[in-house]
Amino acid sequence: MHRIFLIPVLFIVAIWGIHIAHYFGGYNFDAFALYPRQTDTFFTILTSPLIHADWEHLVSNTFPILLLSAILFLSYEKAALKVWVLLYLFPQALVWLLGRPSYHIGASGIVYGLASYLFFGGLFRMDVKAIAIAFAVALFYGGMVWGVLPIQPGISWESHLLGAIVGALLAFRHRKSHLSEQEPYIPDEEPTTPDRKTFDDFIKENQTEN
């Protein structure tokens, strides 16, 4: 878990590094923002999650990604890496294909995808641990549901909605996979030692009649 969890950690380092370079170094990353259905900008499905409008936007995505990614990698260790990569790529690709003609930036699609995967994972599995995770996500991030509606100007609600849809679909796809569990410790069997013979037994076995 520890090695593959480096991927979301490195992602956080990257988005902070890029924003610091933009804010303090004056670098312009507008060319890496996603604009739907522009064939020459299809590559921006890889770069747009790395760009954030301001510090508030950056911070609002940082902590949910770290927390939800930690839960994902701890609870669904075998599927976590694949799920995380797909949640990075597919919502952005769908925004490029279906989104309104506007610039889309930020990692909110990943946040919604992670929350959706963990929530629907509990509903589809009906496993005690998975349901507990789903309940915790609903408790702390239930208010995110309003983000999938086009009610806030300047917010890419398409990224939110499509991230949530992709997360739910992946949860359904992996509904039969097992949650990560620590392997039980089984002590090694104690080595058997041959029966010890007393000195009298040795004498009897080797005694010859005179």
DODOLO-139025 format. One record per residue: x, y, z of N, C-alpha, C in turn. Coordinates in pm, whole numbers. Example, Ala and Ser with C-alpha at 12.3 -4.5 7.8 and 13.67 -1.06 7.14 Angstrom:
SITE  n.xx  n.yy  n.zz  ca.xx  ca.yy  ca.zz  c.xx  c.yy  c.zz
SITE  1319  -569  780  1230  -450  780  1320  -330  780
SITE  1285  -225  708  1367  -106  714  1290  3  787
This chain:
SITE  n.xx  n.yy  n.zz  ca.xx  ca.yy  ca.zz  c.xx  c.yy  c.zz
SITE  83  -119  0  0  0  0  87  124  0
SITE  195  123  78  272  244  100  334  295  -31
SITE  383  206  -114  449  249  -237  348  305  -337
SITE  238  235  -359  143  283  -459  67  405  -411
SITE  60  425  -277  -5  546  -226  77  671  -260
SITE  201  651  -303  283  764  -345  220  837  -463
SITE  138  769  -542  80  833  -661  -10  950  -622
SITE  -111  934  -535  -187  1052  -495  -104  1154  -420
SITE  -4  1110  -343  83  1204  -273  162  1288  -373
SITE  219  1224  -473  293  1297  -577  201  1389  -656
SITE  75  1349  -674  -21  1436  -741  -42  1564  -661
SITE  -56  1551  -530  -74  1668  -444  50  1758  -452
SITE  168  1697  -448  291  1775  -461  293  1850  -593
SITE  248  1785  -700  248  1847  -833  153  1966  -841
SITE  30  1951  -789  -65  2061  -801  -22  2181  -717
SITE  43  2154  -603  92  2264  -521  212  2331  -588
SITE  300  2250  -644  416  2305  -714  376  2391  -832
SITE  279  2345  -908  232  2421  -1025  167  2551  -982
SITE  85  2546  -876  18  2669  -833  117  2769  -774
SITE  217  2720  -702  320  2809  -648  398  2874  -762
SITE  429  2794  -865  500  2849  -981  416  2954  -1051
SITE  285  2932  -1056  195  3030  -1118  184  3156  -1034
SITE  168  3139  -904  140  3253  -817  265  3337  -792
SITE  376  3272  -763  497  3346  -728  591  3365  -848
SITE  587  3271  -942  678  3282  -1056  617  3346  -1179
SITE  487  3367  -1175  422  3433  -1288  404  3345  -1411
SITE  420  3215  -1394  402  3125  -1508  254  3110  -1542
SITE  227  3104  -1671  88  3095  -1718  63  2953  -1770
SITE  -38  2888  -1712  -70  2751  -1750  -206  2741  -1819
SITE  -253  2852  -1873  -384  2853  -1937  -393  2753  -2053
SITE  -282  2731  -2121  -283  2641  -2236  -311  2496  -2196
SITE  -301  2466  -2067  -321  2329  -2020  -461  2308  -1962
SITE  -546  2409  -1970  -685  2395  -1927  -764  2321  -2033
SITE  -864  2248  -1989  -945  2166  -2081  -1056  2251  -2143
SITE  -1065  2242  -2276  -1175  2307  -2348  -1241  2199  -2435
SITE  -1368  2169  -2409  -1432  2054  -2475  -1430  2059  -2627
SITE  -1408  1940  -2682  -1420  1913  -2825  -1324  1991  -2914
SITE  -1215  2037  -2859  -1108  2096  -2938  -1002  1988  -2960
SITE  -991  1940  -3081  -905  1825  -3107  -759  1852  -3073
SITE  -716  1977  -3086  -576  2007  -3056  -550  2022  -2907
SITE  -655  2012  -2826  -636  2021  -2680  -681  1894  -2609
SITE  -689  1784  -2681  -731  1660  -2618  -634  1618  -2508
SITE  -506  1653  -2523  -406  1618  -2422  -436  1682  -2287
SITE  -520  1785  -2285  -548  1855  -2160  -631  1772  -2062
SITE  -683  1657  -2105  -748  1569  -2009  -645  1519  -1906
SITE  -517  1525  -1942  -409  1486  -1850  -362  1602  -1764
SITE  -374  1724  -1815  -314  1838  -1746  -414  1923  -1668
SITE  -539  1925  -1710  -635  2016  -1646  -656  1989  -1497
SITE  -649  1862  -1448  -665  1843  -1303  -551  1904  -1221
SITE  -441  1937  -1287  -324  1989  -1216  -333  2140  -1193
SITE  -427  2207  -1258  -435  2353  -1254  -553  2395  -1167
SITE  -531  2497  -1084  -637  2547  -996  -644  2699  -1004
SITE  -765  2748  -987  -789  2891  -1008  -724  2977  -901
SITE  -732  2935  -774  -678  3015  -665  -645  2923  -548
SITE  -600  2984  -438  -559  2904  -321  -677  2831  -259
SITE  -791  2895  -255  -909  2830  -198  -947  2706  -278
SITE  -943  2719  -409  -973  2606  -497  -874  2492  -474
SITE  -746  2528  -460  -641  2428  -439  -659  2355  -306
SITE  -679  2431  -200  -692  2371  -67  -818  2285  -58
SITE  -927  2331  -120  -1054  2258  -112  -1046  2122  -180
SITE  -950  2105  -271  -932  1975  -336  -823  1892  -269
SITE  -726  1957  -206  -610  1886  -151  -649  1787  -41
SITE  -718  1835  60  -745  1750  177  -843  1636  146
SITE  -951  1661  68  -1036  1547  32  -964  1441  -49
SITE  -875  1484  -141  -802  1385  -221  -712  1300  -131
SITE  -641  1363  -38  -554  1287  51  -633  1191  140
SITE  -741  1241  200  -820  1158  290  -891  1045  217
SITE  -960  1078  108  -1035  975  35  -942  875  -32
SITE  -826  923  -80  -729  832  -139  -673  737  -34
SITE  -648  788  87  -598  702  194  -699  593  227
SITE  -827  630  234  -932  530  261  -938  428  148
SITE  -929  476  25  -933  387  -91  -818  287  -87
SITE  -696  336  -67  -580  248  -73  -571  155  48
SITE  -627  196  161  -627  109  278  -736  3  270
SITE  -851  40  214  -967  -50  217  -980  -135  91
SITE  -935  -84  -21  -948  -155  -148  -811  -165  -215
SITE  -718  -220  -142  -578  -216  -184  -555  -278  -322
SITE  -620  -388  -352  -595  -455  -479  -645  -375  -598
SITE  -757  -306  -582  -815  -231  -694  -781  -83  -691
SITE  -716  -38  -584  -701  106  -560  -627  178  -672
SITE  -515  124  -715  -434  193  -815  -510  208  -946
SITE  -573  100  -990  -651  105  -1114  -766  205  -1102
SITE  -836  201  -991  -949  292  -970  -902  437  -971
SITE  -792  465  -903  -744  603  -894  -706  656  -1032
SITE  -636  576  -1109  -595  619  -1244  -716  642  -1333
SITE  -814  552  -1327  -935  567  -1409  -1015  690  -1367
SITE  -1017  720  -1237  -1088  838  -1191  -1014  966  -1230
SITE  -888  954  -1258  -812  1069  -1310  -844  1094  -1457
SITE  -855  986  -1533  -866  998  -1678  -1009  1010  -1730
SITE  -1097  921  -1686  -1228  910  -1750  -1318  1032  -1729
SITE  -1330  1088  -1609  -1414  1207  -1596  -1367  1321  -1686
SITE  -1236  1341  -1696  -1184  1447  -1781  -1212  1420  -1929
SITE  -1198  1295  -1968  -1228  1260  -2107  -1375  1284  -2139
SITE  -1464  1253  -2043  -1606  1275  -2065  -1641  1424  -2064
SITE  -1572  1502  -1982  -1592  1647  -1985  -1549  1702  -2120
SITE  -1436  1655  -2171  -1390  1698  -2304  -1494  1665  -2411
SITE  -1560  1552  -2394  -1657  1508  -2494  -1794  1574  -2475
SITE  -1838  1593  -2351  -1976  1634  -2324  -1990  1771  -2258
SITE  -1882  1827  -2209  -1891  1951  -2132  -1931  2071  -2215
SITE  -1981  2174  -2148  -2016  2297  -2217  -1891  2370  -2263
SITE  -1900  2452  -2365  -1782  2522  -2417  -1730  2626  -2319
SITE  -1642  2583  -2233  -1582  2670  -2133  -1454  2602  -2086
SITE  -1367  2677  -2023  -1245  2618  -1971  -1273  2546  -1839
SITE  -1221  2424  -1829  -1242  2341  -1710  -1107  2308  -1649
SITE  -1090  2339  -1522  -965  2311  -1451  -997  2256  -1312
SITE  -894  2195  -1252  -908  2150  -1114  -929  2000  -1100
SITE  -906  1953  -979  -913  1809  -948  -1045  1770  -883
SITE  -1147  1854  -896  -1275  1822  -831  -1337  1694  -884
SITE  -1315  1666  -1011  -1369  1542  -1068  -1313  1419  -998
SITE  -1185  1426  -960  -1124  1315  -887  -1186  1303  -748
SITE  -1207  1416  -682  -1267  1416  -549  -1404  1351  -552
SITE  -1487  1393  -647  -1622  1337  -659  -1617  1190  -698
SITE  -1522  1153  -780  -1508  1013  -818  -1471  925  -701
SITE  -1377  971  -618  -1336  895  -500  -1451  881  -401
SITE  -1518  993  -373  -1629  988  -278  -1740  896  -328
SITE  -1769  904  -457  -1874  821  -515  -1837  673  -510
SITE  -1711  643  -542  -1667  503  -540  -1680  445  -399
SITE  -1634  519  -299  -1640  469  -161  -1783  459  -111
SITE  -1868  552  -151  -2007  549  -106  -2084  434  -171
SITE  -2079  428  -302  -2154  322  -371  -2092  185  -351
SITE  -1962  182  -319  -1900  53  -286  -1971  -13  -170
SITE  -2010  67  -70  -2083  11  44  -2222  -35  7
SITE  -2288  41  -80  -2425  3  -120  -2426  -123  -205
SITE  -2330  -136  -293  -2328  -252  -382  -2279  -378  -313
SITE  -2188  -364  -219  -2130  -480  -154  -2215  -531  -37
SITE  -2279  -437  34  -2355  -472  154  -2269  -548  253
SITE  -2146  -505  264  -2050  -560  359  -2038  -461  475
SITE  -2023  -512  595  -2024  -425  713  -1918  -317  704
SITE  -1795  -355  669  -1687  -258  660  -1713  -158  548
SITE  -1757  -206  433  -1784  -117  319  -1898  -21  351
SITE  -2000  -71  420  -2113  15  457  -2067  122  557
SITE  -1979  85  649  -1927  183  745  -1850  294  673
SITE  -1771  255  572  -1698  354  493  -1796  444  418
SITE  -1898  384  358  -1998  461  284  -2069  560  376
SITE  -2102  516  496  -2170  604  592  -2081  722  631
SITE  -1951  694  654  -1859  801  691  -1844  902  578
SITE  -1835  854  454  -1824  944  339  -1950  1028  326
SITE  -2067  966  343  -2193  1039  333  -2203  1144  444
SITE  -2152  1110  562  -2160  1201  676  -2074  1326  655
SITE  -1951  1305  606  -1858  1417  594  -1865  1489  459
SITE  -1908  1417  356  -1907  1477  222  -2044  1474  155
SITE  -2149  1454  233  -2283  1450  176  -2323  1579  108
SITE  -2270  1691  157  -2303  1820  97  -2249  1836  -43
SITE  -2158  1749  -84  -2102  1758  -219  -2206  1732  -327
SITE  -2318  1670  -288  -2419  1634  -388  -2469  1757  -464
SITE  -2468  1873  -397  -2515  1994  -466  -2419  2037  -575
SITE  -2297  1989  -569  -2199  2029  -670  -2221  1968  -807
SITE  -2308  1867  -815  -2334  1805  -945  -2443  1878  -1023
SITE  -2499  1982  -961  -2606  2058  -1026  -2550  2191  -1078
SITE  -2603  2238  -1191  -2552  2363  -1250  -2611  2487  -1181
SITE  -2579  2502  -1055  -2638  2613  -979  -2534  2717  -935
SITE  -2405  2685  -952  -2302  2779  -914  -2227  2825  -1038
SITE  -2233  2951  -1072  -2159  3000  -1189  -2009  2989  -1168
SITE  -1940  2956  -1275  -1795  2945  -1268  -1745  2814  -1213
SITE  -1835  2721  -1183  -1798  2589  -1131  -1823  2483  -1238
SITE  -1724  2396  -1257  -1739  2290  -1356  -1823  2177  -1295
SITE  -1955  2197  -1295  -2042  2093  -1238  -2036  1966  -1322
SITE  -1999  1979  -1450  -1985  1860  -1534  -1876  1767  -1480
SITE  -1764  1826  -1435  -1657  1745  -1376  -1706  1672  -1251
SITE  -1784  1742  -1170  -1838  1682  -1049  -1932  1566  -1083
SITE  -2027  1594  -1172  -2128  1494  -1207  -2065  1373  -1274
SITE  -1979  1397  -1372  -1919  1286  -1445  -1821  1209  -1359
SITE  -1751  1279  -1268  -1665  1208  -1174  -1746  1116  -1084
SITE  -1861  1166  -1036  -1947  1083  -950  -2002  963  -1026
SITE  -2040  983  -1152  -2093  872  -1233  -1986  766  -1255
SITE  -1865  810  -1292  -1756  715  -1315  -1724  639  -1186
SITE  -1723  709  -1073  -1697  643  -945  -1801  537  -914
SITE  -1929  568  -939  -2036  472  -914  -2024  350  -1005
SITE  -1991  374  -1131  -1976  264  -1226  -1860  173  -1188
SITE  -1749  233  -1144  -1635  153  -1101  -1668  74  -975
SITE  -1745  134  -884  -1787  63  -763  -1872  -58  -799
SITE  -1960  -41  -895  -2042  -154  -939  -1957  -260  -1007
SITE  -1859  -214  -1084  -1770  -308  -1154  -1691  -392  -1055
SITE  -1649  -334  -945  -1566  -405  -848  -1645  -450  -725
SITE  -1775  -462  -739  -1859  -492  -623  -1830  -629  -562
SITE  -1770  -720  -639  -1746  -855  -588  -1603  -875  -541
SITE  -1519  -773  -557  -1382  -786  -510  -1379  -770  -359
SITE  -1280  -830  -296  -1275  -834  -151  -1208  -709  -96
SITE  -1253  -667  21  -1188  -558  92  -1053  -605  143
SITE  -962  -510  158  -829  -544  209  -841  -587  354
SITE  -777  -697  385  -775  -746  522  -634  -790  556
SITE  -596  -770  679  -465  -814  723  -465  -965  736
SITE  -361  -1025  682  -351  -1169  688  -335  -1214  833
SITE  -414  -1311  875  -400  -1359  1014  -264  -1425  1037
SITE  -211  -1407  1155  -82  -1467  1188  -101  -1612  1228
SITE  -32  -1698  1158  -39  -1841  1189  100  -1884  1232
SITE  117  -1915  1360  252  -1952  1408  300  -2081  1346
SITE  430  -2087  1325  488  -2210  1272  471  -2323  1373
SITE  456  -2441  1320  443  -2556  1408  576  -2582  1477
SITE  567  -2616  1603  689  -2646  1677  751  -2773  1622
SITE  882  -2769  1603  947  -2891  1550  933  -3007  1647
SITE  905  -3117  1589  892  -3237  1673  1029  -3295  1701
SITE  1046  -3344  1819  1173  -3406  1858  1149  -3553  1886
SITE  1242  -3633  1851  1223  -3776  1876  1212  -3804  2026
SITE  1140  -3910  2059  1125  -3948  2199  1262  -3978  2260
SITE  1280  -3923  2376  1407  -3947  2442  1404  -4083  2513
SITE  1513  -4151  2504  1522  -4282  2569  1606  -4270  2695
SITE  1560  -4340  2794  1635  -4341  2920  1755  -4435  2907
SITE  1844  -4422  3001  1962  -4509  3000  1923  -4655  3017
SITE  1818  -4682  3098  1773  -4820  3119  1719  -4879  2990
SITE  1644  -4794  2908  1593  -4843  2781  1709  -4881  2689
SITE  1811  -4797  2687  1925  -4825  2600  1991  -4958  2638
SITE  2003  -4984  2769  2066  -5107  2816  1982  -5228  2775
SITE  1849  -5214  2789  1762  -5327  2755  1768  -5361  2606
SITE  1772  -5256  2522  1773  -5281  2378  1903  -5343  2331
SITE  2010  -5311  2399  2140  -5361  2355  2194  -5477  2441
SITE  2108  -5527  2528  2152  -5636  2614  2152  -5770  2538
SITE  2256  -5842  2555  2262  -5976  2495  2266  -6080  2607
SITE  2200  -6188  2578  2195  -6291  2682  2327  -6368  2681
SITE  2375  -6389  2798  2498  -6462  2813  2470  -6612  2818
